[in-house]
């Protein structure tokens, strides 16, 4: 009997299309002690300017979706830089990584926030 292996999402695999010359991408600074996979929906803490995964129940501006993580990223105690899809892209909805416990209403709000950045979700 063969074992079954499940592969995680690869760098940029969630992208259907993006703008020319990497116009869709932005290098950003991430908060400390994070482990994130490609396709993680990203937000920013307004007080620090540091990015981290979306947190719909927060009140520090991380409840607002600002992009999608392009490549997996692990940060240490001092944080780190990484690339997000910040604008002008189509992404595969089923390959995005949403926060655990996100409600349909919170997800709909985040989808609208991404759409305002011209990041459009598509079904496979």
N, C-alpha and C positions, 0 to 999 in steps of 0.2 A: 504494500500500500504506500502510495506516495503522499508526502506531506504537502499541504496547501500553503503557499506563501502569498501574502497580500502586500503589494507594493504601495508605498505612499506616493503622494503627488510629487512629480518632479518639478524642478525649477521651470517656471513659466508654462507648465502644462495646462493650466487653467485658461490661458489666453486663446481666444479665437482670432482676434486681430488687435493691432495697436497702431498708433500713428507712426509716420516715417521718422527716421533718424532718432529714434528713442525719445521722441517728444512726450510719450506717455509716461516715461520713467522719471523718478526723482530720487536722489540720494538723501536720506534722512538720518537723524540721530535717534537711536532707540534707548529706552529706559534700561535699567540694570536687571540682571537675573531673569531673562526671558528665554524661553525655548519655543520657537514658532516654526511652523511648516509653510512651504509655499502655498499661496492661496488664502492665508489668514487675512481676515478683514481687519484693517488697521485704523486707529484713531490717534489723536494727539492730546496730551495733557497741556492745557493752555498755559498753566502757571510755569511750566518748565520748557515747553517746546519739544519735549521728548515724545516719541511715538511708542505705541504699545498696542496689543490687541483691543478690539472694540469691547466695551463694557456697557451694555445698554442700561444697566441699573445705576451707573455712576452719575455724579453731578460735577465732575471736574473736566468736562468736555470730551472725555473718552467715550461718551454715549453717542458721539457723532462720527459716522464712518467717513474716513478721508482717503481711503485707498485700499489696495490689496498687496500683500507682501509678495515680491517677485521670486525670491529664493529663500530657502530655509535659513533661519538665523538663530544663533544662541549668543546671548550677551552675558558678560561676567558682571562683577560688582561695579565696574566703571561704565557699563553700557556698551554701545558700539554703533557703527554705521551699517546701513543696509539700503536696499533699493525697493521702492514700492511702485506700483502702477498707480499714478496719481491723477490721470486724465486720459481722455480719448482712447478708450479701449472697449472691446467686447470680451466678456469672460464667461466661462461655463459655470452656471449656477451650482451644479452638483459637485464641482471640485473646489468650491470656496469653503473655508473653514470658519464657522460661526461660533460664538461663545456658547458653552454648554448652558442649557436652560433658556435660551433666547425664545421669546414668544413670537407668534406670528405677527403681532402688531409691531413689536420692536424690529423684527426682520424687515417688515414692509417699510418702516421708517428709514432703516439703514439702506435698503435698496433705493429708495427715493433720494437719499443723500448722495449715494454713488452716482445715480443718474444725473444729478445736478452737476457732477464733475465730468459728465459724458463717459462714465464707466457703466456700460449696459450689460445686464445679465442675460444670457441666452441659455436655452435648454439644449442638451446634447442631441 
